[in-house]
Amino acid sequence: MKKIKKKKANQSKTLPAYVIGLTHADPPPPGFLVAWFDQQYGGPLTIKFLTSTGSTHFEASHTQWRGVVNIELDSQAGQSWSEKLHWDHTSSIEVSIGSHSGQSKLDVVLHVARLARGLTLLTDGTAYDVAASSYLNPSDWQDQTLMTFHLDEHIQIEQREKLETGQVWFYTRGLSKFGLDELECLRPTGLSETVVKEVLEETSEWVVNRGTVPKIGEKMELTNVGHVVRVSRHRTDQAFGKPVAFREIQWE
Protein backbone atom coordinates (compact mmCIF):
# COMPACT_ATOMS: atom_id res chain seq x y z
CA MET A 1 0.00 0.00 0.00
CA LYS A 2 1.34 3.39 -0.96
CA LYS A 3 2.12 5.58 2.03
CA ILE A 4 0.25 8.86 2.03
CA LYS A 5 2.34 11.82 3.06
CA LYS A 6 0.72 14.17 5.51
CA LYS A 7 0.60 17.79 4.51
CA LYS A 8 2.57 20.10 6.71
CA ALA A 9 0.61 22.63 8.68
CA ASN A 10 0.62 26.14 7.29
CA GLN A 11 3.35 28.00 9.12
CA SER A 12 2.70 31.37 7.53
CA LYS A 13 2.68 34.16 10.09
CA THR A 14 -0.31 36.46 10.30
CA LEU A 15 0.77 39.98 9.48
CA PRO A 16 0.51 42.60 12.22
CA ALA A 17 -1.74 45.64 11.89
CA TYR A 18 1.13 48.06 12.57
CA VAL A 19 4.90 47.99 12.75
CA ILE A 20 6.65 50.75 14.71
CA GLY A 21 10.29 51.46 13.94
CA LEU A 22 12.60 52.79 16.67
CA THR A 23 15.93 54.51 16.20
CA HIS A 24 16.97 56.40 19.33
CA ALA A 25 14.77 54.80 22.00
CA ASP A 26 14.49 51.51 23.78
CA PRO A 27 11.11 49.77 23.62
CA PRO A 28 8.93 51.12 26.43
CA PRO A 29 8.03 48.71 29.25
CA PRO A 30 4.36 47.64 29.25
CA GLY A 31 3.72 49.85 32.27
CA PHE A 32 4.60 52.96 30.26
CA LEU A 33 1.98 52.03 27.64
CA VAL A 34 -0.60 51.41 30.39
CA ALA A 35 0.06 54.80 32.01
CA TRP A 36 -0.17 56.61 28.66
CA PHE A 37 -3.35 54.78 27.61
CA ASP A 38 -5.11 55.35 30.93
CA GLN A 39 -4.29 59.04 30.81
CA GLN A 40 -5.41 59.44 27.20
CA TYR A 41 -8.51 57.24 27.17
CA GLY A 42 -9.51 56.76 30.80
CA GLY A 43 -8.42 53.12 30.94
CA PRO A 44 -8.08 50.69 32.30
CA LEU A 45 -5.62 48.99 29.97
CA THR A 46 -4.95 45.46 31.20
CA ILE A 47 -1.75 43.60 30.35
CA LYS A 48 -1.54 39.83 30.03
CA PHE A 49 1.90 38.39 29.27
CA LEU A 50 1.88 35.71 26.60
CA THR A 51 5.12 34.01 27.63
CA SER A 52 6.33 32.84 31.03
CA THR A 53 9.89 34.06 30.48
CA GLY A 54 9.58 37.75 29.71
CA SER A 55 7.47 40.89 29.42
CA THR A 56 8.05 41.78 25.77
CA HIS A 57 5.12 39.88 24.23
CA PHE A 58 1.74 40.68 25.72
CA GLU A 59 -1.96 41.18 25.18
CA ALA A 60 -3.24 44.69 25.92
CA SER A 61 -7.00 44.78 26.50
CA HIS A 62 -9.54 47.49 27.28
CA THR A 63 -13.07 46.29 28.06
CA GLN A 64 -13.51 43.45 25.51
CA TRP A 65 -11.08 44.88 22.95
CA ARG A 66 -7.74 43.11 22.59
CA GLY A 67 -4.50 43.94 20.87
CA VAL A 68 -1.26 41.97 20.89
CA VAL A 69 2.08 43.77 21.22
CA ASN A 70 5.57 42.40 20.65
CA ILE A 71 8.06 45.06 21.70
CA GLU A 72 11.20 43.05 21.06
CA LEU A 73 11.34 41.24 17.73
CA ASP A 74 14.14 38.84 16.99
CA SER A 75 16.92 40.20 14.80
CA GLN A 76 15.73 38.32 11.71
CA ALA A 77 12.20 39.72 11.92
CA GLY A 78 13.50 43.23 12.58
CA GLN A 79 15.88 43.04 9.65
CA SER A 80 13.09 41.75 7.42
CA TRP A 81 10.91 44.78 8.20
CA SER A 82 13.84 47.16 7.71
CA GLU A 83 14.46 45.76 4.24
CA LYS A 84 10.79 45.69 3.29
CA LEU A 85 10.03 49.21 4.52
CA HIS A 86 13.37 50.77 3.50
CA TRP A 87 13.90 52.53 6.81
CA ASP A 88 16.94 52.95 9.05
CA HIS A 89 15.28 52.08 12.35
CA THR A 90 17.40 49.72 14.41
CA SER A 91 14.52 47.84 16.06
CA SER A 92 10.80 47.30 15.53
CA ILE A 93 7.58 46.71 17.47
CA GLU A 94 4.63 44.75 16.10
CA VAL A 95 1.03 45.52 17.07
CA SER A 96 -1.57 42.97 16.01
CA ILE A 97 -5.32 42.58 16.29
CA GLY A 98 -6.26 40.19 19.08
CA SER A 99 -9.25 37.88 19.29
CA HIS A 100 -12.51 39.70 18.66
CA SER A 101 -15.24 37.08 18.49
CA GLY A 102 -18.65 38.72 18.68
CA GLN A 103 -17.18 42.22 18.81
CA SER A 104 -17.32 45.09 16.35
CA LYS A 105 -14.30 44.95 14.05
CA LEU A 106 -14.36 48.72 13.92
CA ASP A 107 -13.98 48.90 17.72
CA VAL A 108 -11.09 46.44 17.71
CA VAL A 109 -9.31 48.28 14.88
CA LEU A 110 -9.77 51.52 16.83
CA HIS A 111 -8.25 49.94 19.94
CA VAL A 112 -5.23 48.62 18.05
CA ALA A 113 -4.73 52.02 16.39
CA ARG A 114 -4.71 53.61 19.86
CA LEU A 115 -1.99 51.19 20.97
CA ALA A 116 0.07 51.89 17.85
CA ARG A 117 -0.35 55.64 18.32
CA GLY A 118 0.82 55.40 21.93
CA LEU A 119 3.88 53.35 21.04
CA THR A 120 4.76 55.77 18.22
CA LEU A 121 4.52 58.78 20.55
CA LEU A 122 6.36 57.07 23.42
CA THR A 123 9.29 56.16 21.20
CA ASP A 124 9.21 59.09 18.74
CA GLY A 125 9.28 56.38 16.10
CA THR A 126 7.60 55.73 12.75
CA ALA A 127 4.50 53.57 12.42
CA TYR A 128 3.67 51.59 9.30
CA ASP A 129 0.06 50.60 8.67
CA VAL A 130 0.55 47.20 7.05
CA ALA A 131 -2.88 46.81 5.43
CA ALA A 132 -3.09 50.40 4.18
CA SER A 133 0.61 50.53 3.23
CA SER A 134 1.04 53.98 4.79
CA TYR A 135 3.56 55.57 7.18
CA LEU A 136 2.73 57.66 10.24
CA ASN A 137 5.19 59.83 12.13
CA PRO A 138 4.20 61.07 15.61
CA SER A 139 2.75 64.30 14.16
CA ASP A 140 0.63 62.36 11.63
CA TRP A 141 -1.50 60.56 14.20
CA GLN A 142 -4.95 61.93 14.97
CA ASP A 143 -6.55 61.30 18.36
CA GLN A 144 -8.31 57.94 18.15
CA THR A 145 -11.64 58.50 19.92
CA LEU A 146 -14.96 56.72 19.55
CA MET A 147 -16.66 59.88 18.31
CA THR A 148 -14.00 60.88 15.78
CA PHE A 149 -13.25 57.57 14.07
CA HIS A 150 -12.52 58.35 10.41
CA LEU A 151 -12.24 55.46 7.98
CA ASP A 152 -9.92 57.42 5.69
CA GLU A 153 -7.27 57.26 8.42
CA HIS A 154 -7.20 53.47 8.00
CA ILE A 155 -7.88 52.96 4.29
CA GLN A 156 -5.98 54.33 1.29
CA ILE A 157 -7.28 54.52 -2.28
CA GLU A 158 -4.63 54.02 -4.92
CA GLN A 159 -4.60 53.78 -8.70
CA ARG A 160 -2.50 52.33 -11.49
CA GLU A 161 -2.86 52.97 -15.20
CA LYS A 162 -3.26 49.91 -17.42
CA LEU A 163 -1.95 51.14 -20.76
CA GLU A 164 -2.69 47.87 -22.55
CA THR A 165 -6.43 48.19 -21.93
CA GLY A 166 -6.84 51.97 -21.77
CA GLN A 167 -8.14 51.73 -18.23
CA VAL A 168 -7.21 52.90 -14.75
CA TRP A 169 -7.24 50.40 -11.90
CA PHE A 170 -8.54 51.94 -8.67
CA TYR A 171 -8.32 49.91 -5.47
CA THR A 172 -8.41 50.16 -1.69
CA ARG A 173 -5.64 49.29 0.75
CA GLY A 174 -6.70 48.70 4.36
CA LEU A 175 -10.03 46.87 4.37
CA SER A 176 -8.18 43.65 5.13
CA LYS A 177 -7.49 45.15 8.58
CA PHE A 178 -11.22 44.78 9.21
CA GLY A 179 -11.21 41.18 8.00
CA LEU A 180 -12.73 42.19 4.64
CA ASP A 181 -11.73 41.87 1.00
CA GLU A 182 -10.33 44.97 -0.66
CA LEU A 183 -12.44 46.77 -3.27
CA GLU A 184 -11.41 47.56 -6.84
CA CYS A 185 -12.82 48.95 -10.06
CA LEU A 186 -11.62 49.55 -13.61
CA ARG A 187 -12.56 52.84 -15.26
CA PRO A 188 -11.70 54.26 -18.70
CA THR A 189 -8.83 56.72 -18.77
CA GLY A 190 -9.76 60.38 -18.88
CA LEU A 191 -12.70 60.20 -16.46
CA SER A 192 -12.83 62.13 -13.19
CA GLU A 193 -10.76 60.48 -10.47
CA THR A 194 -12.72 62.33 -7.79
CA VAL A 195 -15.99 60.55 -8.51
CA VAL A 196 -14.34 57.12 -8.55
CA LYS A 197 -12.61 57.71 -5.24
CA GLU A 198 -15.81 59.00 -3.66
CA VAL A 199 -17.62 55.83 -4.74
CA LEU A 200 -14.85 53.62 -3.34
CA GLU A 201 -14.82 55.60 -0.09
CA GLU A 202 -18.57 55.31 0.45
CA THR A 203 -18.63 51.64 -0.57
CA SER A 204 -15.84 51.00 1.95
CA GLU A 205 -17.87 52.68 4.69
CA TRP A 206 -20.93 50.63 3.71
CA VAL A 207 -18.98 47.38 3.89
CA VAL A 208 -17.20 48.21 7.17
CA ASN A 209 -20.44 49.28 8.86
CA ARG A 210 -22.11 46.03 7.84
CA GLY A 211 -19.05 44.02 8.80
CA THR A 212 -19.32 41.34 6.13
CA VAL A 213 -18.02 40.90 2.59
CA PRO A 214 -20.65 41.55 -0.12
CA LYS A 215 -21.43 38.60 -2.37
CA ILE A 216 -21.06 38.55 -6.15
CA GLY A 217 -24.15 40.16 -7.67
CA GLU A 218 -25.05 42.01 -4.48
CA LYS A 219 -26.06 45.65 -4.88
CA MET A 220 -25.34 48.55 -2.53
CA GLU A 221 -27.24 51.84 -2.74
CA LEU A 222 -24.91 54.74 -2.00
CA THR A 223 -27.11 57.72 -1.19
CA ASN A 224 -24.31 60.28 -0.75
CA VAL A 225 -22.87 59.81 -4.24
CA GLY A 226 -26.13 58.80 -5.94
CA HIS A 227 -24.99 55.46 -7.34
CA VAL A 228 -26.06 51.84 -7.01
CA VAL A 229 -22.92 49.72 -6.89
CA ARG A 230 -22.84 46.03 -7.81
CA VAL A 231 -20.18 43.46 -6.95
CA SER A 232 -19.19 41.85 -10.26
CA ARG A 233 -16.45 39.38 -9.31
CA HIS A 234 -14.02 38.10 -6.71
CA ARG A 235 -10.35 37.44 -7.35
CA THR A 236 -6.94 37.21 -5.69
CA ASP A 237 -4.04 39.40 -6.82
CA GLN A 238 -0.33 38.77 -6.23
CA ALA A 239 0.85 42.25 -7.22
CA PHE A 240 1.72 43.27 -3.64
CA GLY A 241 4.10 40.42 -2.80
CA LYS A 242 1.34 38.51 -0.99
CA PRO A 243 -2.12 37.23 -1.98
CA VAL A 244 -4.70 40.03 -1.66
CA ALA A 245 -8.42 39.28 -2.12
CA PHE A 246 -10.45 41.81 -4.11
CA ARG A 247 -14.13 42.38 -4.85
CA GLU A 248 -14.66 44.32 -8.08
CA ILE A 249 -17.49 46.86 -8.09
CA GLN A 250 -19.28 48.43 -11.05
CA TRP A 251 -21.84 51.17 -11.49
CA GLU A 252 -23.44 53.16 -14.29
Secondary structure by P-SEA (a helix, b strand, c coil): cbbbbbbccccccccccbbbbbcccccccaaaaaaaaaaaccccbbbbbcccccccbbbbbcccbbbbbbccccaaaaaaaaaaaccccccbbbbbbcccccccaaaaaaaaaaaaaaaaaaacbbbbccccccccccccccccccccccccccbbbbbbbcccccbbbbbccccccccbbbbbbbbcccccaaaaaaaaaaaaaaaaaacccccccbbbbbcccbbbbbbcccccccccccbbbbbbbbcc
